[in-house]
Amino acid sequence: MKVLFREVTLSTRERTEIIDLTSQVEGYVRDSGVESGICLVSTLHSTTALLINENEKGLLRDIIRRVKEEFPRGAGWDHDGIDDNADAHLASTFLGNSRMLPIREGRLVRGTWQSILFLELDGPRSRDVIFEILGE
């Protein structure tokens, strides 16, 4: 059984934005030599999230719009008294900061239109994401 780990750093440009990580994760899985296992993708920040969905511009705008509607900035959240980013913390909590995907025959298993999407909720910032593979 192999356990492999890579950490990547992203630089976000907007307060809320989506970055497609699919090619980076697929490349890491391909280069790992693991034929069968799982790949965990996890963000190390409490104001970011990871999603699995289609990378289509309209859908990405819809996701961002919906997150902003559900977790509006400056809505009187208690945490805003400390840091003015409660909306980002709440969205991250409900969306989640990690995703796990299977690896079969040396490839990441995902649906035809599924992409691995990093969601920045409190940028712009430098962000760390880990890819961890467990398999053989």
BABA-766616 format. One record per atom (N, C-alpha, C): residue number from 1; x, y negated, z; atom name. Coordinates in steps of 0.001 Angstrom, whole numbers, plus 524288, in hexadecimal, padded with zeros to 5 digits. Atoms other than C-alpha are relative to their C-alpha. Layout:
<atoms>
i,px,py,pz,at
NUM,X,Y,Z,CA
...
</atoms>
This chain:
<atoms>
i,px,py,pz,at
1,80353,804A4,80000,N
1,80000,80000,80000,CA
1,80379,7FB28,80000,C
2,7FD30,804F5,8005A,N
2,80546,7F2AD,7FBFE,CA
2,7FCB0,7FBAC,8025B,C
3,80276,804DF,7FE5E,N
3,80217,7E5CB,8027E,CA
3,8035F,7FBA0,7FDCC,C
4,7FD31,80442,80297,N
4,80609,7DA10,7FA47,CA
4,7FD47,7FADA,80126,C
5,80216,8050A,7FE60,N
5,80444,7CBB4,7FD2F,CA
5,8027C,7FBAB,7FCC7,C
6,7FE07,804BA,802A6,N
6,80591,7BEF2,7F5B0,CA
6,7FCDB,7FB5B,801F7,C
7,80299,804D5,7FE85,N
7,80283,7B12A,7FA02,CA
7,800EC,7FC04,7FBB1,C
8,7FF92,80412,803F9,N
8,7FFB8,7A68A,7F004,CA
8,7FE11,7FAD9,8024D,C
9,80194,80531,7FE42,N
9,7FE70,797FA,7F22F,CA
9,7FD50,7FD35,7FB81,C
10,8030B,80303,803CD,N
10,7F432,79001,7EB12,CA
10,80021,7FA45,80195,C
11,80087,80596,7FEFB,N
11,7F3B0,7814A,7E9E2,CA
11,7FAC9,7FE4C,7FDBB,C
12,8051B,801B8,801DD,N
12,7E5CD,77C60,7E92A,CA
12,8001B,7FA1E,7FF1B,C
13,8000B,80583,80183,N
13,7E273,76F31,7E342,CA
13,7FB17,7FD1D,801BD,C
14,80509,80263,7FEA3,N
14,7D45D,76CE2,7E785,CA
14,7FE5B,801BB,80574,C
15,80200,7FE4F,7FAE6,N
15,7CD01,76D80,7F463,CA
15,7FD54,80548,7FF7E,C
16,802A0,7FB06,800F1,N
16,7C4AE,77878,7EECD,CA
16,80137,8019C,7FA6A,C
17,7FEC7,7FE1A,8053E,N
17,7C98B,78085,7E366,CA
17,800A7,805EC,8001A,C
18,7FF76,7FA62,80099,N
18,7CA6F,78E56,7DE4E,CA
18,804B1,80120,7FC85,C
19,7FB6A,7FE58,802F1,N
19,7D6F8,794D2,7D99F,CA
19,7FF8C,805D8,7FEFC,C
20,80056,7FA7E,8017F,N
20,7D6BF,7A1BD,7D247,CA
20,8053E,802B6,8011D,C
21,7FB5A,7FD04,7FE86,N
21,7E083,7AB5F,7D833,CA
21,80069,8053D,7FD3A,C
22,80064,7FAC8,80246,N
22,7DCCF,7B708,7CFC3,CA
22,8050D,801C9,7FD71,C
23,7FB56,7FE3F,802D4,N
23,7E8C8,7B772,7C702,CA
23,80495,800D3,803B2,C
24,7FBCC,7FF44,7FC34,N
24,7F210,7B5C4,7D287,CA
24,7FF5E,80526,802ED,C
25,800EE,7FB2E,7FD0F,N
25,7EBBD,7C0DD,7DA25,CA
25,800B0,804BB,7FC70,C
26,7FF66,7FB9D,803A9,N
26,7EAE1,7C9C1,7CE3F,CA
26,805BB,80105,7FEBB,C
27,7FA72,7FF61,80118,N
27,7F931,7C745,7CB22,CA
27,802DF,80282,8048A,C
28,7FD8F,7FDBE,7FB5E,N
28,7FD2B,7CA7A,7D906,CA
28,7FEB4,805CC,80073,C
29,80199,7FA7B,7FFCB,N
29,7F560,7D71F,7D8CF,CA
29,802E5,80318,7FBCB,C
30,7FD53,7FD52,80451,N
30,7FB0E,7DAED,7CB9A,CA
30,805C8,800E9,80145,C
31,7FA6E,7FFA7,7FEC9,N
31,80909,7D82D,7D01D,CA
31,80134,8033F,804D6,C
32,7FF25,7FD3D,7FB10,N
32,80728,7DF37,7DD19,CA
32,80149,805C2,7FF47,C
33,7FF41,7FA68,800CD,N
33,8076C,7ECDC,7D749,CA
33,7FC0D,8035F,802E0,C
34,80412,7FD0E,7FD38,N
34,7FBC7,7F0B8,7DFBC,CA
34,7FBEC,801CB,7FC12,C
35,803D6,7FDBC,80390,N
35,7F2B2,7F9CA,7D84B,CA
35,7FA86,80035,8024F,C
36,8050D,7FF6C,7FD6C,N
36,7E7DB,7FB3E,7E24E,CA
36,8004E,7FD81,80564,C
37,7FFED,80281,7FAE7,N
37,7E476,7F2E7,7EE0C,CA
37,7FC3D,7FB73,8003D,C
38,8032C,804B6,7FF6A,N
38,7DEF0,7E5DB,7F21B,CA
38,8038D,7FB3C,7FFFE,C
39,7FD41,804FC,7FFDE,N
39,7E310,7D7C3,7F094,CA
39,7FCA5,7FC24,80317,C
40,80280,80404,7FCDB,N
40,7DF76,7CDE8,7FAF4,CA
40,80215,7FAB6,7FE43,C
41,7FE95,8056C,8012D,N
41,7DF6F,7BF99,7F713,CA
41,7FDBF,7FCC3,80474,C
42,801BD,802D9,7FB66,N
42,7DEC2,7B67E,802C1,CA
42,80265,7FA93,80027,C
43,7FE10,8054D,7FF53,N
43,7DFFF,7A7ED,804E3,CA
43,8010E,7FF13,805C7,C
44,7FE38,800AB,7FAA2,N
44,7E6F8,7A37F,81128,CA
44,7FE18,7FAE5,80272,C
45,801DE,80516,7FE2F,N
45,7DED0,79752,81394,CA
45,7FA30,80040,80146,C
46,80571,7FFDC,7FE42,N
46,7D1FD,794D9,81A93,CA
46,7FC83,7FC12,7FD2D,C
47,8032E,80380,8033D,N
47,7CD61,78AE7,81087,CA
47,8008F,80169,7FA3E,C
48,7FFE0,7FDF4,80553,N
48,7CEA4,79370,80466,CA
48,7FCDE,8050C,7FFEE,C
49,802EA,7FB1A,80080,N
49,7C770,79F4A,7FF2E,CA
49,801B8,802CB,7FB07,C
50,7FF0B,7FCE4,804AB,N
50,7C8BB,7AA23,7F537,CA
50,7FAE1,8023B,7FE0E,C
51,804D1,7FE40,80278,N
51,7BE16,7AE04,7EBAE,CA
51,8014B,803CE,7FBA0,C
52,7FFBA,7FCBA,804A8,N
52,7BC04,7B872,7E170,CA
52,7FB48,7FE7E,7FCB2,C
53,8044C,8017E,8036A,N
53,7B411,7B331,7D62D,CA
53,80232,7FE9E,7FAA6,C
54,7FE83,80166,80553,N
54,7B449,7AEF1,7C810,CA
54,802AE,7FAAE,7FFE0,C
55,7FD4A,804F5,800B7,N
55,7BDE4,7A447,7C43F,CA
55,7FDBB,7FD51,7FB30,C
56,802B4,802EB,8041F,N
56,7B481,79C43,7BC1D,CA
56,7FF31,7FA81,80218,C
57,7FFD4,80564,7FE13,N
57,7B552,78D6E,7BD28,CA
57,7FAEC,7FE34,8027E,C
58,80503,80195,7FDC4,N
58,7A6D9,78B38,7BF5E,CA
58,7FEF2,802A9,80536,C
59,800C7,7FD26,7FB18,N
59,7A624,795C1,7C9C7,CA
59,80399,7FDE6,80443,C
60,7FC5D,80215,7FC19,N
60,7B234,7905E,7D097,CA
60,7FE0B,7FAC8,8021B,C
61,8024D,804F8,7FE37,N
61,7ABEC,782DD,7D110,CA
61,7FB42,80103,80375,C
62,80495,7FEA1,7FCDC,N
62,79F62,78928,7D631,CA
62,8018D,801E6,80571,C
63,7FE2A,7FE0B,7FAEB,N
63,7A6DE,79028,7E0FF,CA
63,801AC,7FB6C,8036F,C
64,7FE33,8047F,7FCF8,N
64,7AD72,7839B,7E549,CA
64,7FB62,7FCA4,801B3,C
65,80497,80329,7FEA2,N
65,7A093,77C2A,7E4C3,CA
65,7FCE3,80281,80464,C
66,80312,7FD42,7FC03,N
66,7999B,7868B,7ECDA,CA
66,802BC,7FFEE,8054E,C
67,7FD0D,80043,7FB15,N
67,7A472,786EC,7F712,CA
67,7FF55,7FA9F,80278,C
68,8009D,80550,7FDFB,N
68,7A382,77827,7F86F,CA
68,7FA74,7FF05,801FE,C
69,8056D,80090,7FE32,N
69,794A0,778F9,7F9A7,CA
69,7FF24,802D8,8052E,C
70,800C6,7FCD2,7FB4F,N
70,79510,783AA,803F6,CA
70,8031A,7FE01,804AF,C
71,7FC7D,801C2,7FBDD,N
71,7A036,77DAD,80BC2,CA
71,801B1,7FA60,7FEE0,C
72,7FECA,80564,8017E,N
72,79F72,76EF0,809B0,CA
72,80403,7FD76,803A3,C
73,7FC16,802E7,7FD06,N
73,7AADF,766A2,80DF3,CA
73,7FD54,7FB8D,802F0,C
74,80214,80453,7FCEF,N
74,7A7B1,75D0F,818D5,CA
74,7FA66,800BB,801C2,C
75,8056D,7FEEA,7FE8E,N
75,79AF1,763B6,81CB4,CA
75,7FF30,8002E,805E7,C
76,80093,80015,7FA5A,N
76,79D45,761C2,82B29,CA
76,801DB,804FA,802A9,C
77,7FDDA,7FB3C,7FDB2,N
77,7A48D,76E83,82D86,CA
77,80351,7FE96,804C6,C
78,7FD02,8010D,7FB39,N
78,7AA88,76F2D,83B27,CA
78,805E0,7FFC4,7FEFC,C
79,7FA57,7FFCB,800FB,N
79,7B80A,7729E,835F8,CA
79,80219,7FB0E,7FD68,C
80,7FE39,804C9,80295,N
80,7B88E,765FB,82E2E,CA
80,80239,7FC0D,803E5,C
81,7FDCE,8036E,7FC02,N
81,7BB86,75F07,83AFB,CA
81,805C1,800FB,800E9,C
82,7FA7E,7FE97,7FF5A,N
82,7C8A7,765EB,83AE8,CA
82,80304,7FF15,7FAF6,C
83,7FCCD,7FF8B,804B9,N
83,7CC9D,76721,82CB4,CA
83,7FD54,7FE5A,7FAE9,C
84,802DB,801C2,804A3,N
84,7C23C,76245,82305,CA
84,80015,803E9,7FB77,C
85,80034,7FC16,80428,N
85,7C232,76F21,81B90,CA
85,7FCB9,804C3,80185,C
86,8035B,7FBB2,7FE47,N
86,7B7C2,7774C,8221F,CA
86,7FD57,802AA,7FB65,C
87,8028D,7FDB2,80490,N
87,7B112,77942,814FF,CA
87,8036D,8042F,7FD86,C
88,7FC59,7FC44,80254,N
88,7BD34,78030,80FD8,CA
88,80091,804DF,80368,C
89,7FFA5,7FB8A,7FC6F,N
89,7BE75,788D0,81BED,CA
89,7FB15,80362,7FFB4,C
90,804EA,7FD15,80038,N
90,7B01C,78CA1,81B44,CA
90,7FF81,80309,7FAE3,C
91,80057,7FD51,80508,N
91,7B06E,78FD7,80CC9,CA
91,803AA,804B0,7FFE8,C
92,7FC3C,7FBB5,7FFD0,N
92,7BCA6,79824,80EB9,CA
92,7FDFB,80481,8034D,C
93,80213,7FBFC,7FC86,N
93,7B631,79F66,819EB,CA
93,7FBE1,80354,7FD4D,C
94,80446,7FD22,8027A,N
94,7AA52,7A321,811EC,CA
94,80190,802A0,7FAE1,C
95,7FE52,7FDB0,804F6,N
95,7B16D,7A5FF,80522,CA
95,8042B,8042D,800B1,C
96,7FC00,7FC15,7FEE5,N
96,7BCFB,7AD7A,80ABA,CA
96,80546,7FEB1,7FDB8,C
97,7FAB5,8015D,801A9,N
97,7CBA6,7ACA4,8096E,CA
97,80313,80494,7FDC2,C
98,7FD24,7FBA8,8026A,N
98,7CF03,7B9E9,803B6,CA
98,7FC52,80345,7FC9C,C
99,802C3,7FC54,80362,N
99,7CB05,7C39D,7F944,CA
99,80385,804B8,7FF30,C
100,7FD1C,7FB32,800DE,N
100,7CF13,7D1B3,7F750,CA
100,7FDFE,8028A,7FB02,C
101,8015F,7FD81,804F0,N
101,7CF57,7D84F,7EA0D,CA
101,802F2,80523,7FF73,C
102,7FD55,7FAFD,800D3,N
102,7D284,7E652,7E62E,CA
102,8040C,7FFAF,7FBA0,C
103,7FC1F,7FF41,8041F,N
103,7DE36,7EA4C,7DE0C,CA
103,7FF6D,80598,7FE1C,C
104,80052,7FACC,80262,N
104,7DCAD,7F5C3,7D4AA,CA
104,8035D,80006,7FB17,C
105,7FCA4,7FF5B,80495,N
105,7E653,7FAA8,7CA93,CA
105,8037A,7FB38,7FF20,C
106,7FC5C,80456,80050,N
106,7EF6B,7EF52,7CDBF,CA
106,7FDA7,7FABE,7FEB6,C
107,802A2,804E7,80170,N
107,7E52E,7E4E1,7CB0A,CA
107,7FC0D,7FE73,80423,C
108,803FA,80220,7FC90,N
108,7DC96,7DC24,7D32C,CA
108,7FAA6,8013B,7FDB7,C
109,80540,7FEB5,801D9,N
109,7CE7D,7E0AF,7D232,CA
109,7FC65,7FB64,80129,C
110,803C4,80445,7FF7F,N
110,7C4E2,7D5BA,7CFB7,CA
110,7FC53,80028,7FB60,C
111,803CF,80022,80430,N
111,7B8E6,7D36F,7C788,CA
111,801D1,7FC95,7FB80,C
112,7FE83,802BB,804C3,N
112,7B9BE,7CDFC,7B9CF,CA
112,80095,7FA23,800CC,C
113,7FFFC,805B8,7FF6E,N
113,7B6B6,7C011,7BDED,CA
113,801F1,7FE3F,8055B,C
114,7FE54,8016E,7FABD,N
114,7BC18,7C07E,7CBC2,CA
114,80586,7FDC6,8000D,C
115,7FAF6,80285,7FF25,N
115,7C734,7B74B,7CF2D,CA
115,800C3,7FF40,805D8,C
116,7FEAA,80109,7FA88,N
116,7CE30,7B506,7DC0D,CA
116,800E0,7FA29,8006C,C
117,8001D,805AE,7FFDB,N
117,7CBA7,7A6EA,7DF93,CA
117,8013F,7FDEC,8056D,C
118,7FE97,802B0,7FB2E,N
118,7D21C,79EAD,7EA1C,CA
118,7FCD0,7FAFA,8003E,C
119,8033D,804A6,7FF5A,N
119,7C928,79400,7EF60,CA
119,80268,7FC6E,8041F,C
120,7FE00,80412,7FC81,N
120,7CF84,787EC,7F53E,CA
120,7FB5B,7FCE2,801FC,C
121,8045C,802C9,7FDA7,N
121,7C653,7811B,7FEB0,CA
121,801A1,7FB03,802DE,C
122,7FE1A,80480,7FD09,N
122,7CEF8,776B3,80510,CA
122,8053E,7FE1A,7FDDC,C
123,7FB1C,80189,8026F,N
123,7D966,772B8,7FB60,CA
123,80049,7FA2E,7FF2C,C
124,7FBD9,7FCCB,80247,N
124,7E1C1,76E75,7F568,CA
124,80405,8018B,80424,C
125,7FC3E,7FDE1,7FC43,N
125,7EB8B,776E5,7FCA5,CA
125,8035E,8042D,7FD60,C
126,7FCF8,7FB6D,8016C,N
126,7F5DF,7814C,7FB76,CA
126,7FD99,80498,802F6,C
127,802CA,7FB94,7FDA4,N
127,7EF88,78E9B,7FDF7,CA
127,802DC,80515,7FEF8,C
128,7FD82,7FAE5,8007E,N
128,7F4B0,79C4D,80039,CA
128,7FBE4,80441,7FF8C,C
129,80374,7FB86,800E1,N
129,7EE0F,7A897,7FB42,CA
129,80377,804D0,7FFEF,C
130,7FCFA,7FB2F,80015,N
130,7F2BA,7B66E,7FD9E,CA
130,7FD3F,8041C,7FCB4,C
131,801CC,7FB57,802DB,N
131,7F15E,7C24C,7F4D9,CA
131,802A5,80495,802C9,C
132,7FDBC,7FB76,7FD5C,N
132,7F337,7CF03,7FC42,CA
132,7FDC5,804F8,7FD88,C
133,80181,7FB24,8029B,N
133,7F2FB,7DC52,7F5C4,CA
133,80140,8048E,80399,C
134,7FF51,7FB21,7FD28,N
134,7F126,7E935,7FCB6,CA
134,7FE93,80466,7FC34,C
135,8013A,7FBDC,803B5,N
135,7F22D,7F51F,7F427,CA
135,804AD,8036B,7FEBB,C
136,7FBBD,7FC78,801A4,N
136,7FA62,7FF3D,7ED42,CA
136,80039,80051,7FA24,C
</atoms>
